Amino acid sequence: MPLEYAYIGIKQCGCVVRASCYTETDRKQTALDVQQYVLDGLIVERVTIEDARLRLKKCHCKYKYKE
């Protein structure tokens, strides 16, 4: 089974607050999601879906960005 990937949005504090799973059928939506992450000032990283699940959480840090 091939690895499945996701793109995650990381705040400057290091918290992963957004994720978008990459599939062949949803390539356009994934591109739009990643574009929005960049516009919102997030760092974008490509990781396995399992890693995205483990790292995704709600941020309670004091650093603020537009949501």
Buried (B, 14 or more C-beta within 10 A) or exposed (E): EEEEBBBBBBBEEEBBBBBBBBEEEEEEEBEEBBEEBEEBEBEBBEBEBEBBEEBBEEBEEEEEEEE
